[in-house]
Amino acid sequence: MTTCFIIAYDIKNKSRLQRLQRLISNQLWQLQYSVYYGRMTHQAMDSLIVNIKKIIHKDDDDVRIYEVEPIENAFVIGKRDDDIMMISDSGKLLI
């Protein structure tokens, strides 16, 4: 069973930031600069967390992971970015 997650982060060091971006962007969709969304099993998320911990420094960096509703239940207030297309699991264009 898959669950929807949002990961948001603030990384102080540029090389750690780039490594984390590569890791997360291979598995989740980028919503904003340091905010990603996707569906995965809890087992896959646990594995991702292990890899995140190998990159970050726990005293300097901040990574937050939230279990959320599917993106098709979300709404946007304010400016929309035409460069980002979100598609639901059913294939419907969301924004």
Secondary structure, DSSP 8 states (H G I E B T S, - for coil): --EEEEEEEE-SSHHHHHHHHHHHHTTSEEEETTEEEEEE-HHHHHHHHHHHHHHS-TTT-EEEEEEE--GGG----S---TT---B-TTS-B--
